[in-house]
Amino acid sequence: TGKLAEVFTELGKFYNSSIKLRRQIVGTLTYPIIVISLAVCIVYFMISFVVPMFSDIFKQTGGQLPEATKLLIKISNNSSVIFYTITGIILSIVILHKTQHEKLWYRKFTSELFLKIPVVNNLIKKIYLARFCQSMRLLIGAKVLFTDALALAESMIGYYPIEKAIKQAREDVIRGSSLHQGLLKHSIFPPKLIALIKVSEEVNAPELIFEKLEKQYSEEIEHQQAVLGKVMEPFIIIILGLIIGFILVAMYLPLFQISNGF
């Protein structure tokens, strides 16, 4: 299109925005991952080393153990099997992702799975909708043909439901339909986005509308990530406290019964 310098400038903005978004996601997930990993190590240590010591004491004292203590001892006796099973499952998932992440069936399955998770599904959709708007703004600003811009945007998204919807919408545009009519057939696109695209087609200002949509989605993503991070922190701490609390209660309850017996 004869606008190489402008395209490189817009590409710089595109990659800067993508890197910023990726860093925000990593920053949001870093704390929960560290806390969960530490919690797993603490629980595994208590079940594998602390609980067996108490189990020996309980065997020496005899008597009927509470159901919670029996359950804890049973888990402790099978802790190695549980640990290796969980480790094997995690490694299998990692290997599956590394080897199949570009396969169509895997992309379709994972995208449908994440869309069923409350709160997270809304954030994921906004991330890729922002990428769609960002891609279209870049391509339209470079004066790429509209149908070619849709084809290129489809390859830049990296998210199966939106890629599939864009492909079908592009076919509708080639047959003479407008973009907003093509997108209206797919629930992945919110009504607000479709309405604004319709306005952009009526006033012939698609680049401006896509730029506004990208900015709005980016702000919403940043806000939701901050809220999600703040909500996850106390939630993880509560779950960790309940697990450790159950272990402590299950271990000390027989000791209280023994002391009351004396």
N, C-alpha and C positions, 0 to 999 in steps of 0.2 A: 504493500500500500504506500510505500515511499515515506514511512514514518518510523524508521528504525530507531532513531534517538528517543522519540516519545515512547515507543514501545518498551525500550530498555528502562526508561525512567519509571514507567508504570509497573514493569516486572519487578523492579527494585522495591517498589511500594508493596506489591503483591507478596513477595517473599518475606519482607520485613513484618508484614501483618501476620503471615502464616507462622513465622518463628515466634512472634509475640504470643499468639494464641497457644502454640504448643508449650511455651514456657509457662503460661498461666495454668494449663491443664496439669503439667508436671508438678508445678508448685502446689496445686490443690491436692494432688494425690500423694505427694511425698510424705507428709505427716501421717496420714492414715496408714500407709504401707509400713512405715517404720514402727508405729505403735502396734499394729496387728502382728508384725513379725516378732517384736519383742514379747508381746502377749503370748504368742504361740510357744516361744522358747521358755517363758516362765511356767506356763501350764504344763508343758512337756517335762520340765525339770521336776516340778512338784509331783506329778503323777508317777514319774519313773523312779525318783529317788527318795522323796519325802514320804509319800503315801506307803511304800513298802515297809519303812521303818515303823510306822504306826500299825501297819497290818500285823507285824510280828508281835507287837505289844498286845493287840486285841486277841490274837490266838492264845497267848500265854494267860490272859485273864479269863478267857472263856466267856460264856454268857451270850445272849441274843443281841446281835448288832442291829442298829436301825437300818431301814431300807436304803436310805441315802448313802450310808457307809458301805453297805454291800455293793451298791452300784458303783461307787467310787473304786472299791477294791477290784471289782471285775474289770473296770476300765483300765486300772493300773496294771493288772495281770496281762492285758492284751495291748498295752501301750505301744510296744514295738511294732506289732502288726498294724495298729491304727496309724502310727507315724509313717511307716513305709508305704502303706496304702495311699495315704494322702500325698506323700512325696511323689509316688508313682503317677497319681492322677495329675498332679501339677506338671510334672515333666512331660507327660503325654500330651497335655493341652499345649504346652510350649512348643513341643516338636510338631504337633499338628498345625499350629499357627505358622510356624516357620516354613513348613513344607507345602501347606495348602492355602495360604492367605491370598494367593492370586487366582485360585480356582473359583469358578462361578458358583458352584454348590456351597462352598464354604462362605463366600461373601454374602450369598443370599441367606444362609442359615444364621450367621452371626448378626447380620443387620436386623432380621426379624426378631431374634432373641433380645437384642438391646432395645428394640422398640417396645417390648413388653415390660420393661423395667420402669416403674413409676419415677418421676422426677428426672432420672437420667435420660430417658427417651426424649424428653422435651429439649434438654440441653444438647444432645447429639444432633437432633434435627436442626437446631439453630446454628450449630457449628458448620454444618454442611450447606445450609441455606445461605449463610454468610459467604461461604466459599463460592457458591453458585453466583451470587450477586457480584462478588468481587471479580470473578472470571468474566462475566458478561460485561461489566463496566470496562475492564481492561480491553476486551476484544472489540466492543462497539466503539470505544474511544480510538482504537487503531483503525477504524473504518473497515473492519472485516465484514463481509457479507453476513447477514443475519443468520441464515441457515448454517453457514460455516462456523459462525460464532457459537451456535448451539452445539454443533458437533465437537468443536474444540473444548467447550465448557464441559461437555459430557465426559471427555477423557481426563479432565483436570479435577473432577470432583472426588473420585475415589470412594464413593458410597453407593452401593448397588441400587437401593430404592429410588434415589434421585437420578442416578444415571439412566435407569430404565424409563423413568417418567420423562426425562428430557429427550430421550431417543424417540419415544412415541409422540411427544409434543412437536418435535422437529418434523416428523413425518406428516403430522397434521398441518404444520405451517407450509410444507412443500405442496400439500394438496390444496392450499388456499385459505386455510384457517388462520386465525390470529393466535399469538402466543398464549394470551390469557385463556382463550377457549381450550387450547390444548392442555394447559396446566390444570384447568378446572376439573379435568377427569381424574386427577390423582390427589388423594387425600393427604399426601406427604406435604403438599404446598398449602400453607394457611390462607384463609380467605383474604386477609389484609394484604399479603404479598400479591395475590392475583388481582385484587382491586387496584392496587397501585400500578401494576404492570399494564392493566387495561387503560388507566389514565395516561400512562406514558405513551401508549400506542395512539391514543386520541390526540395528544398534544405534540407527538413526535419528539419526545425527549427521553428516550430509554436510558441513555447514559446517566443523566441526572438522577432519575428514579432509582436505578440500580446502585448508584453511589450513596443515596440517602438510605436505602434499605440495608446496604452493607454496614454503614455506620451505626444504624439502629440495632441491627443484630449483634454487632461487635460489642456495643454497650450492654445489651441484655445478657450476652454470654459472660462478660466480665462480672456483672452483678450477680448472676446465678452461680458462677463458680465461687465467688466470695461467700455467698450465703450457704452454698453446699458444704464448703470447707468448714465454716463455723458450726453447722449443724452436725457434721460427721464427727467432729472432735468430742463433744460430750457424749454422743451416742456410742462411740467406740469405748470411751472410758466407762460408761455404765455397763456395757456388755462385759468388758474385762472385769469390772468389779463384781458382777453377778457370778461369773465363772469362778473367780478366786474365792469369793465369799462362800459359794457352794462347797468348794474343796475344804475350806477351813472348818465350816460347820460340820461337814460329814466326818472330818477327822477328829474333831474335839467333842462331838456329841457323845460318843461312847465313854470318853474320859469323864464327862460330867455325870453320866449315869453311874459309873464306877464310884466316883467320889460321893455321890448321894447315897449309894448303897452302903458305903462305909459309915 
